Amino acid sequence: MSKPLREDGPPLTERVNDYDEVHFVTYLRLLDADADGADWREAVEIIFGIDADADPVRAKRIHDTHLARARWMSKVGYRHLLEPRMQ
C-alpha cells in the first residue's frame, strides 16, 4: 500500500477529511470484501499489505478501524462530498 496509513485508524472527524479522501478506494475495497464475506485476515493482507499472522493485533485494529470509517462514509460521510467546499 503506497498511501500513508495511520496505525491507530482514520481520524474520526464529523466531516470527510483529507485522510478519507486519500483512502476512498481503500474504503470501497473494505466494504466489498466485507459484503463478500471475506476473512478479515485475507482482506488486510490484500488491501493493506499487512501480514495478519505476523502481527494479528495491529492487523485487526487497522482492519476494524478502517472498515468502521468506510461504513460511516457509506452512511453519512458521502453527503459531505455533495456540498460545496468551504475555503
C-alpha positions as a LaTeX table, in Angstrom:
\begin{tabular}{lrrr}
\hline
Residue & $x$ (\AA) & $y$ (\AA) & $z$ (\AA) \\
\hline
Met1 & 0.00 & 0.00 & 0.00 \\
Ser2 & 1.52 & 3.29 & $-1.06$ \\
Lys3 & $-0.87$ & 5.58 & 0.82 \\
Pro4 & 0.14 & 6.71 & 4.31 \\
Leu5 & $-1.53$ & 4.52 & 6.91 \\
Arg6 & $-2.42$ & 5.53 & 10.44 \\
Glu7 & $-1.74$ & 2.71 & 12.85 \\
Asp8 & $-4.50$ & 3.82 & 15.22 \\
Gly9 & $-7.07$ & 4.18 & 12.44 \\
Pro10 & $-8.54$ & 7.01 & 10.42 \\
Pro11 & $-9.14$ & 10.37 & 12.08 \\
Leu12 & $-12.68$ & 10.31 & 13.41 \\
Thr13 & $-13.97$ & 13.70 & 12.34 \\
Glu14 & $-17.61$ & 14.64 & 11.81 \\
Arg15 & $-16.86$ & 15.53 & 8.21 \\
Val16 & $-14.89$ & 13.92 & 5.44 \\
Asn17 & $-11.23$ & 14.73 & 5.98 \\
Asp18 & $-8.07$ & 14.59 & 3.87 \\
Tyr19 & $-7.26$ & 11.08 & 5.10 \\
Asp20 & $-10.69$ & 9.88 & 3.99 \\
Glu21 & $-10.22$ & 11.41 & 0.56 \\
Val22 & $-6.88$ & 9.65 & 0.12 \\
His23 & $-8.40$ & 6.34 & 1.23 \\
Phe24 & $-11.69$ & 6.31 & $-0.73$ \\
Val25 & $-10.60$ & 3.32 & $-2.78$ \\
Thr26 & $-9.38$ & 1.54 & 0.36 \\
Tyr27 & $-12.77$ & 2.07 & 1.98 \\
Leu28 & $-14.58$ & 0.74 & $-1.10$ \\
Arg29 & $-12.37$ & $-2.32$ & $-1.19$ \\
Leu30 & $-13.02$ & $-2.99$ & 2.51 \\
Leu31 & $-16.77$ & $-2.66$ & 2.02 \\
Asp32 & $-16.66$ & $-5.02$ & $-0.95$ \\
Ala33 & $-14.60$ & $-7.57$ & 0.95 \\
Asp34 & $-16.97$ & $-7.37$ & 3.90 \\
Ala35 & $-20.04$ & $-7.73$ & 1.68 \\
Asp36 & $-18.45$ & $-10.78$ & 0.04 \\
Gly37 & $-17.83$ & $-12.35$ & 3.45 \\
Ala38 & $-14.04$ & $-12.30$ & 3.04 \\
Asp39 & $-11.98$ & $-13.23$ & 6.06 \\
Trp40 & $-10.55$ & $-10.09$ & 7.64 \\
Arg41 & $-7.04$ & $-11.58$ & 7.57 \\
Glu42 & $-7.18$ & $-12.03$ & 3.81 \\
Ala43 & $-8.65$ & $-8.54$ & 3.34 \\
Val44 & $-5.97$ & $-6.85$ & 5.44 \\
Glu45 & $-3.25$ & $-8.69$ & 3.54 \\
Ile46 & $-4.61$ & $-7.78$ & 0.11 \\
Ile47 & $-5.80$ & $-4.25$ & 0.83 \\
Phe48 & $-3.14$ & $-3.03$ & 3.25 \\
Gly49 & $-0.27$ & $-5.41$ & 2.54 \\
Ile50 & $-0.12$ & $-6.40$ & 6.22 \\
Asp51 & 0.66 & $-9.94$ & 7.33 \\
Ala52 & $-2.04$ & $-10.72$ & 9.90 \\
Asp53 & $-0.12$ & $-13.76$ & 11.14 \\
Ala54 & 2.97 & $-11.69$ & 11.93 \\
Asp55 & 1.10 & $-9.03$ & 13.95 \\
Pro56 & $-2.55$ & $-10.00$ & 14.44 \\
Val57 & $-3.38$ & $-7.27$ & 16.96 \\
Arg58 & $-2.11$ & $-4.47$ & 14.71 \\
Ala59 & $-3.68$ & $-6.03$ & 11.61 \\
Lys60 & $-7.09$ & $-6.44$ & 13.27 \\
Arg61 & $-7.02$ & $-2.89$ & 14.64 \\
Ile62 & $-6.18$ & $-1.40$ & 11.25 \\
His63 & $-8.82$ & $-3.52$ & 9.52 \\
Asp64 & $-11.58$ & $-2.79$ & 12.02 \\
Thr65 & $-10.97$ & 0.94 & 12.36 \\
His66 & $-10.79$ & 1.47 & 8.61 \\
Leu67 & $-13.87$ & $-0.69$ & 7.99 \\
Ala68 & $-15.80$ & 1.29 & 10.59 \\
Arg69 & $-14.82$ & 4.54 & 8.86 \\
Ala70 & $-15.76$ & 3.03 & 5.49 \\
Arg71 & $-19.21$ & 2.21 & 6.88 \\
Trp72 & $-19.54$ & 5.77 & 8.21 \\
Met73 & $-18.55$ & 7.11 & 4.79 \\
Ser74 & $-21.23$ & 4.98 & 3.11 \\
Lys75 & $-23.97$ & 6.06 & 5.51 \\
Val76 & $-23.09$ & 9.66 & 6.46 \\
Gly77 & $-19.83$ & 10.93 & 5.06 \\
Tyr78 & $-20.74$ & 10.71 & 1.39 \\
Arg79 & $-23.27$ & 13.53 & 1.90 \\
His80 & $-20.44$ & 15.92 & 2.62 \\
Leu81 & $-18.96$ & 15.22 & $-0.78$ \\
Leu82 & $-22.03$ & 16.75 & $-2.41$ \\
Glu83 & $-21.74$ & 20.03 & $-0.53$ \\
Pro84 & $-19.71$ & 22.97 & $-1.81$ \\
Arg85 & $-16.25$ & 23.09 & $-0.26$ \\
Met86 & $-15.58$ & 25.90 & 2.19 \\
Gln87 & $-12.35$ & 27.81 & 1.72 \\
\hline
\end{tabular}
